[in-house]
């Protein structure tokens, strides 16, 4: 099949060796690439029930089939592993130019296993792989420092995937960084990389990507860009970016505020799109992307200039409203600190907001309260170094709540802190969070599109929400099945691509145009494969913090005041979800469903 390089690079940090094996094209035909192919490789290469921190737990870097071509938004890389944070699968996506460079170097995927004796940097120039000591020069560097150093020392055109100091100290939500501001943020991949004593991978490729009939492909992509990409449905991302969500979500009473105590933040007007437009200094784009959503902003913090991409909405919500911070300068500094230390901003904002709440409730004094910007911006560094209160905060929300006997304040699902949409203001997000295959996540199902952004369906009801979570009903939902095929592509979220458009692009891979039903079936196949992996590894129950659905914890003020899903309705919604999925009452896919979807693996006996 064209578009694929047909090679997987396997790096063993323990033996400092690298080998190349052929890409499994049968799996590629079933699962396309990106998320789907990642899950199939994880099933095969992750030892069942392996300790996530063990050297035998691999780290996977997987491209989509269109990486390195002129298809907009497909330069993204998926990083995958059995997460050291959650103990289940995790796939995290990052833009920039690392994935195309992998293809140019000749690889569809990289699998990293083992643990180096000493901190190490891996450099890849086409088929030449070298292991370079990270000490004394590189170990301890922040993310922008290591990228510049490897451009200077290895190759000026190199693309780097690195960890910051948070990864070196094995912080459970340490992220991976590339192109300075792009982060594979969720699930602790930076910690896994740090546990392997791997500081960075720098790659330089001089090859190309074969697309079959190049003239026909380029002509078709020009048409698709003209008709489907450069439209009003997508240009909001170029013109304003995700800060546009602030007023909309806050106006619906769905913005997590002061550790999820309310859904409306009175200071949101200082952090909305209009406020960020005033401090924007330039635009950037990922490789071959026509949307160019990256906004670079600049402020002054105590006389020092702070310049950086973002923050995106999730950072504004969790690092802003959730911490009672309405100072845009402080938020920009917080975002820069997380970027440089190598921390996921969602989990960082969540745990700082929790510390503020515990301090104000008298549970434990962490020395920081809601709205205290000066102390708040110090926290990412303390957490990364595990110094002072940072040593305790680095436990994460669940373990911190358990330590201080406050489980009711633990706002996470499957030990992954939740992002910026409170289900009390958008009921559909409840089923999204609870059934997400990686824990608290908005990237699997985005009911907010219908409930808040378009207003196509009422937000304060569960009617139709379970159906929408699974298979794109109501029409504007980004469902689990569709997000799964979209992440196989890997198309960015900021292209509002639909199944028909996906089928037109997959034509160039499969040699025929798939029907919309066939496209959705691939997505459902991938979703069920992910479920099997999690069941094999002992996934937790699909639960949601009771605070987010019980009538006892409804908001007391703001637009969503008094709204509650209700305990009985929530229990019925989860039961119906399993039923519609074709799973049994315990959430296990039936043999009939797996056969229908063509899933090519099965749970071991007894699982």
JOLINMO-V370853 format. One record per residue. N is the residue number from 1. RES is the residue in three letters. SS is DSSP state (h for helix, s for strand, l for the rest). OMEGA is omega in whole degrees, 0 to 359 (* if undefined). NEAR is the number of other C-alpha atoms within 10 Angstrom. Layout:
N_RES_SS_OMEGA_NEAR / N_RES_SS_OMEGA_NEAR
This chain:
1_UNK_l_174_16 / 2_UNK_l_181_14 / 3_UNK_l_179_20 / 4_UNK_l_174_23 / 5_UNK_l_177_21 / 6_UNK_l_184_19 / 7_UNK_s_172_17 / 8_UNK_s_178_20 / 9_UNK_s_180_22 / 10_UNK_s_183_18 / 11_UNK_s_177_21 / 12_UNK_s_182_20 / 13_UNK_l_182_23 / 14_UNK_l_183_15 / 15_UNK_l_183_12 / 16_UNK_l_178_17 / 17_UNK_s_178_12 / 18_UNK_s_178_17 / 19_UNK_s_179_11 / 20_UNK_s_176_14 / 21_UNK_s_182_11 / 22_UNK_s_173_12 / 23_UNK_l_179_19 / 24_UNK_l_186_14 / 25_UNK_h_174_14 / 26_UNK_h_177_9 / 27_UNK_h_179_16 / 28_UNK_h_179_20 / 29_UNK_h_181_14 / 30_UNK_h_192_17 / 31_UNK_h_171_25 / 32_UNK_l_185_26 / 33_UNK_l_175_27 / 34_UNK_h_184_33 / 35_UNK_h_184_33 / 36_UNK_h_180_29 / 37_UNK_h_175_25 / 38_UNK_h_182_29 / 39_UNK_h_181_26 / 40_UNK_h_177_23 / 41_UNK_h_178_19 / 42_UNK_h_179_23 / 43_UNK_h_185_19 / 44_UNK_h_192_12 / 45_UNK_h_177_15 / 46_UNK_l_179_19 / 47_UNK_l_181_15 / 48_UNK_l_178_15 / 49_UNK_l_178_14 / 50_UNK_l_172_14 / 51_UNK_l_182_15 / 52_UNK_l_181_21 / 53_UNK_l_183_19 / 54_UNK_l_177_15 / 55_UNK_l_181_21 / 56_UNK_l_179_18 / 57_UNK_l_186_26 / 58_UNK_l_168_27 / 59_UNK_s_184_25 / 60_UNK_s_170_24 / 61_UNK_s_186_26 / 62_UNK_s_176_30 / 63_UNK_s_167_32 / 64_UNK_l_184_30 / 65_UNK_l_184_27 / 66_UNK_l_178_29 / 67_UNK_l_180_32 / 68_UNK_l_176_25 / 69_UNK_l_181_21 / 70_UNK_l_177_18 / 71_UNK_l_183_22 / 72_UNK_l_171_22 / 73_UNK_l_184_26 / 74_UNK_l_177_31 / 75_UNK_l_187_30 / 76_UNK_l_178_28 / 77_UNK_s_171_28 / 78_UNK_s_176_25 / 79_UNK_s_184_27 / 80_UNK_s_178_26 / 81_UNK_s_162_26 / 82_UNK_s_193_31 / 83_UNK_l_173_25 / 84_UNK_l_179_25 / 85_UNK_l_189_24 / 86_UNK_l_183_20 / 87_UNK_l_176_23 / 88_UNK_l_183_27 / 89_UNK_s_171_25 / 90_UNK_s_173_25 / 91_UNK_s_182_26 / 92_UNK_s_190_22 / 93_UNK_s_182_22 / 94_UNK_s_179_23 / 95_UNK_l_182_24 / 96_UNK_l_186_25 / 97_UNK_l_182_24 / 98_UNK_h_182_29 / 99_UNK_h_175_29 / 100_UNK_h_180_28 / 101_UNK_h_174_27 / 102_UNK_h_180_30 / 103_UNK_h_180_30 / 104_UNK_h_177_22 / 105_UNK_h_174_22 / 106_UNK_l_187_23 / 107_UNK_l_171_27 / 108_UNK_l_183_27 / 109_UNK_s_172_28 / 110_UNK_s_177_20 / 111_UNK_s_182_21 / 112_UNK_s_178_21 / 113_UNK_s_175_23 / 114_UNK_l_180_21 / 115_UNK_l_179_23 / 116_UNK_l_178_20 / 117_UNK_l_180_12 / 118_UNK_l_177_14 / 119_UNK_l_191_23 / 120_UNK_s_168_25 / 121_UNK_s_176_22 / 122_UNK_s_175_20 / 123_UNK_s_182_22 / 124_UNK_s_172_19 / 125_UNK_s_186_20 / 126_UNK_l_183_18 / 127_UNK_l_180_15 / 128_UNK_s_181_11 / 129_UNK_s_181_18 / 130_UNK_s_180_14 / 131_UNK_s_187_18 / 132_UNK_s_177_14 / 133_UNK_s_179_16 / 134_UNK_l_177_19 / 135_UNK_l_7_13 / 136_UNK_l_193_8 / 137_UNK_l_194_10 / 138_UNK_l_183_20 / 139_UNK_l_183_21 / 140_UNK_l_179_20 / 141_UNK_l_171_20 / 142_UNK_l_192_21 / 143_UNK_h_180_27 / 144_UNK_h_181_19 / 145_UNK_h_182_14 / 146_UNK_h_178_24 / 147_UNK_h_180_24 / 148_UNK_h_181_16 / 149_UNK_h_181_15 / 150_UNK_h_171_22 / 151_UNK_h_180_15 / 152_UNK_h_190_12 / 153_UNK_h_186_9 / 154_UNK_l_182_16 / 155_UNK_l_182_15 / 156_UNK_l_180_12 / 157_UNK_l_183_14 / 158_UNK_l_172_23 / 159_UNK_s_189_26 / 160_UNK_s_171_27 / 161_UNK_s_191_22 / 162_UNK_s_170_29 / 163_UNK_l_171_34 / 164_UNK_l_179_31 / 165_UNK_h_179_25 / 166_UNK_h_176_32 / 167_UNK_h_179_31 / 168_UNK_h_179_27 / 169_UNK_l_177_19 / 170_UNK_l_173_23 / 171_UNK_l_188_29 / 172_UNK_l_174_26 / 173_UNK_l_173_32 / 174_UNK_s_184_35 / 175_UNK_l_175_30 / 176_UNK_s_186_32 / 177_UNK_s_172_30 / 178_UNK_s_182_24 / 179_UNK_l_175_20 / 180_UNK_l_188_21 / 181_UNK_l_183_20 / 182_UNK_s_186_20 / 183_UNK_s_163_24 / 184_UNK_s_201_26 / 185_UNK_l_196_25 / 186_UNK_l_168_30 / 187_UNK_l_172_33 / 188_UNK_l_178_30 / 189_UNK_h_177_32 / 190_UNK_h_177_36 / 191_UNK_h_178_31 / 192_UNK_h_178_32 / 193_UNK_h_177_27 / 194_UNK_h_180_26 / 195_UNK_h_177_22 / 196_UNK_l_183_29 / 197_UNK_l_179_23 / 198_UNK_s_181_29 / 199_UNK_s_185_30 / 200_UNK_s_168_29 / 201_UNK_s_176_21 / 202_UNK_s_186_25 / 203_UNK_s_177_26 / 204_UNK_s_180_24 / 205_UNK_l_180_20 / 206_UNK_l_180_12 / 207_UNK_l_182_13 / 208_UNK_l_179_16 / 209_UNK_l_179_19 / 210_UNK_l_183_14 / 211_UNK_l_181_19 / 212_UNK_l_177_13 / 213_UNK_l_187_10 / 214_UNK_h_182_10 / 215_UNK_h_180_9 / 216_UNK_h_180_12 / 217_UNK_h_181_18 / 218_UNK_h_179_15 / 219_UNK_h_181_10 / 220_UNK_h_180_15 / 221_UNK_h_176_18 / 222_UNK_h_178_15 / 223_UNK_h_182_12 / 224_UNK_h_177_17 / 225_UNK_h_182_16 / 226_UNK_h_186_11 / 227_UNK_h_191_10 / 228_UNK_h_183_18 / 229_UNK_h_184_23 / 230_UNK_l_182_15 / 231_UNK_l_180_14 / 232_UNK_h_179_9 / 233_UNK_h_185_13 / 234_UNK_h_188_19 / 235_UNK_h_173_18 / 236_UNK_h_182_15 / 237_UNK_h_177_20 / 238_UNK_h_188_19 / 239_UNK_h_184_17 / 240_UNK_l_184_19 / 241_UNK_h_188_23 / 242_UNK_h_172_22 / 243_UNK_h_177_24 / 244_UNK_h_182_19 / 245_UNK_h_188_21 / 246_UNK_h_182_25 / 247_UNK_h_182_19 / 248_UNK_h_182_17 / 249_UNK_h_178_25 / 250_UNK_h_180_30 / 251_UNK_h_177_19 / 252_UNK_l_182_21 / 253_UNK_l_184_28 / 254_UNK_l_180_31 / 255_UNK_l_180_33 / 256_UNK_l_186_30 / 257_UNK_s_178_28 / 258_UNK_l_181_25 / 259_UNK_l_173_26 / 260_UNK_l_178_27 / 261_UNK_l_177_16 / 262_UNK_s_182_25 / 263_UNK_l_180_33 / 264_UNK_l_182_29 / 265_UNK_l_184_25 / 266_UNK_l_180_13 / 267_UNK_l_184_15 / 268_UNK_h_181_25 / 269_UNK_h_179_14 / 270_UNK_h_184_15 / 271_UNK_l_184_25 / 272_UNK_l_184_23 / 273_UNK_h_180_20 / 274_UNK_h_180_14 / 275_UNK_h_180_14 / 276_UNK_h_176_22 / 277_UNK_h_182_16 / 278_UNK_l_183_10 / 279_UNK_l_179_16 / 280_UNK_s_182_18 / 281_UNK_s_176_15 / 282_UNK_s_179_11 / 283_UNK_s_173_14 / 284_UNK_s_179_15 / 285_UNK_l_170_17 / 286_UNK_l_181_22 / 287_UNK_l_174_24 / 288_UNK_l_179_19 / 289_UNK_l_181_18 / 290_UNK_l_184_18 / 291_UNK_l_177_23 / 292_UNK_l_186_20 / 293_UNK_l_189_22 / 294_UNK_s_180_24 / 295_UNK_s_178_25 / 296_UNK_s_182_19 / 297_UNK_s_180_20 / 298_UNK_s_175_20 / 299_UNK_s_173_19 / 300_UNK_s_177_13 / 301_UNK_s_181_12 / 302_UNK_l_176_9 / 303_UNK_l_179_7 / 304_UNK_s_180_8 / 305_UNK_s_177_11 / 306_UNK_s_181_17 / 307_UNK_s_178_18 / 308_UNK_s_173_21 / 309_UNK_s_180_22 / 310_UNK_l_5_24 / 311_UNK_l_175_28 / 312_UNK_l_184_18 / 313_UNK_h_185_22 / 314_UNK_h_178_22 / 315_UNK_h_178_26 / 316_UNK_h_183_31 / 317_UNK_h_185_33 / 318_UNK_h_179_32 / 319_UNK_h_179_32 / 320_UNK_h_185_31 / 321_UNK_h_183_32 / 322_UNK_h_178_32 / 323_UNK_h_181_31 / 324_UNK_l_182_25 / 325_UNK_l_176_28 / 326_UNK_l_179_23 / 327_UNK_l_184_16 / 328_UNK_h_178_21 / 329_UNK_h_179_19 / 330_UNK_h_179_25 / 331_UNK_h_177_21 / 332_UNK_h_179_27 / 333_UNK_h_176_25 / 334_UNK_h_180_27 / 335_UNK_h_178_28 / 336_UNK_h_180_22 / 337_UNK_h_179_20 / 338_UNK_h_179_27 / 339_UNK_h_186_27 / 340_UNK_h_179_23 / 341_UNK_h_179_28 / 342_UNK_l_181_33 / 343_UNK_s_171_35 / 344_UNK_l_184_26 / 345_UNK_h_181_31 / 346_UNK_h_181_23 / 347_UNK_h_179_27 / 348_UNK_h_178_27 / 349_UNK_h_180_30 / 350_UNK_h_184_30 / 351_UNK_h_176_31 / 352_UNK_h_176_30 / 353_UNK_h_177_30 / 354_UNK_h_179_28 / 355_UNK_h_178_28 / 356_UNK_h_181_27 / 357_UNK_h_179_25 / 358_UNK_h_178_21 / 359_UNK_h_183_17 / 360_UNK_h_179_16 / 361_UNK_h_180_10 / 362_UNK_l_179_10 / 363_UNK_l_175_14 / 364_UNK_l_182_13 / 365_UNK_l_177_15 / 366_UNK_l_176_20 / 367_UNK_l_178_13 / 368_UNK_l_181_22 / 369_UNK_l_180_22 / 370_UNK_l_175_23 / 371_UNK_l_182_20 / 372_UNK_l_187_17 / 373_UNK_h_183_22 / 374_UNK_h_181_12 / 375_UNK_h_182_12 / 376_UNK_h_183_24 / 377_UNK_l_176_21 / 378_UNK_l_189_14 / 379_UNK_h_180_25 / 380_UNK_h_178_29 / 381_UNK_h_179_20 / 382_UNK_h_179_19 / 383_UNK_h_182_27 / 384_UNK_h_181_28 / 385_UNK_h_185_20 / 386_UNK_l_180_20 / 387_UNK_l_176_14 / 388_UNK_l_179_12 / 389_UNK_h_179_16 / 390_UNK_h_179_19 / 391_UNK_h_178_14 / 392_UNK_h_181_18 / 393_UNK_h_180_25 / 394_UNK_l_173_27 / 395_UNK_l_185_18 / 396_UNK_l_188_25 / 397_UNK_h_185_25 / 398_UNK_h_185_21 / 399_UNK_h_178_17 / 400_UNK_h_178_20 / 401_UNK_h_179_21 / 402_UNK_h_182_13 / 403_UNK_h_184_11 / 404_UNK_l_173_11 / 405_UNK_l_180_11 / 406_UNK_l_183_14 / 407_UNK_h_180_15 / 408_UNK_h_179_12 / 409_UNK_h_185_21 / 410_UNK_l_185_25 / 411_UNK_l_181_25 / 412_UNK_s_174_23 / 413_UNK_s_182_24 / 414_UNK_l_178_25 / 415_UNK_l_171_21 / 416_UNK_s_182_24 / 417_UNK_s_187_25 / 418_UNK_l_180_23 / 419_UNK_l_198_25 / 420_UNK_l_179_27 / 421_UNK_l_181_28 / 422_UNK_l_181_27 / 423_UNK_l_176_30 / 424_UNK_l_175_33 / 425_UNK_l_178_36 / 426_UNK_l_191_29 / 427_UNK_l_184_28 / 428_UNK_h_180_30 / 429_UNK_h_179_27 / 430_UNK_h_180_29 / 431_UNK_h_177_25 / 432_UNK_h_182_28 / 433_UNK_h_189_30 / 434_UNK_h_185_21 / 435_UNK_h_179_26 / 436_UNK_l_183_20 / 437_UNK_l_176_24 / 438_UNK_l_182_29 / 439_UNK_l_186_28 / 440_UNK_l_189_25 / 441_UNK_l_177_24 / 442_UNK_l_187_20 / 443_UNK_l_179_19 / 444_UNK_l_179_24 / 445_UNK_l_184_28 / 446_UNK_l_180_24 / 447_UNK_l_180_32 / 448_UNK_h_179_26 / 449_UNK_h_179_17 / 450_UNK_h_187_23 / 451_UNK_h_186_26 / 452_UNK_h_189_22 / 453_UNK_h_179_14 / 454_UNK_l_183_11 / 455_UNK_l_184_11 / 456_UNK_l_179_14 / 457_UNK_l_178_18 / 458_UNK_l_181_14 / 459_UNK_l_189_25 / 460_UNK_l_175_17 / 461_UNK_l_175_18 / 462_UNK_l_181_20 / 463_UNK_l_179_15 / 464_UNK_l_187_13 / 465_UNK_h_178_26 / 466_UNK_h_178_26 / 467_UNK_h_180_19 / 468_UNK_h_180_25 / 469_UNK_h_184_27 / 470_UNK_h_194_24 / 471_UNK_h_170_23 / 472_UNK_l_172_23 / 473_UNK_l_358_17 / 474_UNK_l_196_19 / 475_UNK_l_184_12 / 476_UNK_l_177_20 / 477_UNK_l_164_25 / 478_UNK_l_189_29 / 479_UNK_l_178_26 / 480_UNK_h_180_27 / 481_UNK_h_182_25 / 482_UNK_h_178_27 / 483_UNK_h_180_28 / 484_UNK_h_179_28 / 485_UNK_h_178_28 / 486_UNK_h_180_26 / 487_UNK_h_171_27 / 488_UNK_h_187_28 / 489_UNK_h_359_27 / 490_UNK_l_178_28 / 491_UNK_l_179_24 / 492_UNK_l_178_19 / 493_UNK_l_185_15 / 494_UNK_l_166_19 / 495_UNK_l_180_20 / 496_UNK_l_182_15 / 497_UNK_l_179_17 / 498_UNK_l_184_17 / 499_UNK_h_180_19 / 500_UNK_h_179_15 / 501_UNK_h_176_13 / 502_UNK_h_181_20 / 503_UNK_h_180_21 / 504_UNK_h_178_18 / 505_UNK_h_178_21 / 506_UNK_h_174_19 / 507_UNK_h_184_13 / 508_UNK_h_177_19 / 509_UNK_h_186_20 / 510_UNK_h_180_14 / 511_UNK_l_176_9 / 512_UNK_l_180_12 / 513_UNK_l_179_17 / 514_UNK_l_174_18 / 515_UNK_l_178_14 / 516_UNK_h_178_15 / 517_UNK_h_179_12 / 518_UNK_h_177_13 / 519_UNK_h_181_21 / 520_UNK_h_179_25 / 521_UNK_h_176_20 / 522_UNK_h_179_25 / 523_UNK_h_179_28 / 524_UNK_h_176_24 / 525_UNK_h_180_25 / 526_UNK_h_181_29 / 527_UNK_h_180_25 / 528_UNK_h_175_23 / 529_UNK_h_177_24 / 530_UNK_h_178_25 / 531_UNK_h_179_23 / 532_UNK_h_179_25 / 533_UNK_h_182_25 / 534_UNK_h_178_21 / 535_UNK_h_177_18 / 536_UNK_h_184_18 / 537_UNK_l_176_20 / 538_UNK_l_181_14 / 539_UNK_l_175_19 / 540_UNK_l_176_15 / 541_UNK_l_178_13 / 542_UNK_l_184_17 / 543_UNK_l_179_18 / 544_UNK_l_175_22 / 545_UNK_l_185_17 / 546_UNK_h_180_17 / 547_UNK_h_187_20 / 548_UNK_h_178_24 / 549_UNK_l_182_23 / 550_UNK_l_178_18 / 551_UNK_h_183_16 / 552_UNK_h_187_13 / 553_UNK_h_178_17 / 554_UNK_l_176_22 / 555_UNK_l_181_24 / 556_UNK_l_179_13 / 557_UNK_l_178_12 / 558_UNK_l_186_18 / 559_UNK_l_181_16 / 560_UNK_l_182_25 / 561_UNK_l_176_16 / 562_UNK_l_183_15 / 563_UNK_l_177_23 / 564_UNK_l_178_25 / 565_UNK_l_182_23 / 566_UNK_l_186_17 / 567_UNK_h_180_15 / 568_UNK_h_179_10 / 569_UNK_h_180_16 / 570_UNK_h_180_21 / 571_UNK_h_179_11 / 572_UNK_h_180_10 / 573_UNK_h_180_21 / 574_UNK_h_177_20 / 575_UNK_h_180_17 / 576_UNK_h_178_15 / 577_UNK_h_179_20 / 578_UNK_h_181_18 / 579_UNK_h_181_14 / 580_UNK_h_179_14 / 581_UNK_h_187_19 / 582_UNK_l_178_18 / 583_UNK_s_178_19 / 584_UNK_l_186_13 / 585_UNK_l_177_13 / 586_UNK_l_178_10 / 587_UNK_l_179_20 / 588_UNK_l_179_17 / 589_UNK_s_179_22 / 590_UNK_l_177_13 / 591_UNK_h_180_13 / 592_UNK_h_180_10 / 593_UNK_h_181_15 / 594_UNK_h_178_20 / 595_UNK_h_178_12 / 596_UNK_h_184_11 / 597_UNK_h_183_17 / 598_UNK_l_176_12 / 599_UNK_l_191_21 / 600_UNK_l_175_12 / 601_UNK_l_178_14 / 602_UNK_l_177_14 / 603_UNK_l_174_12 / 604_UNK_l_178_9 / 605_UNK_l_179_5 / 606_UNK_l_179_5 / 607_UNK_l_*_11
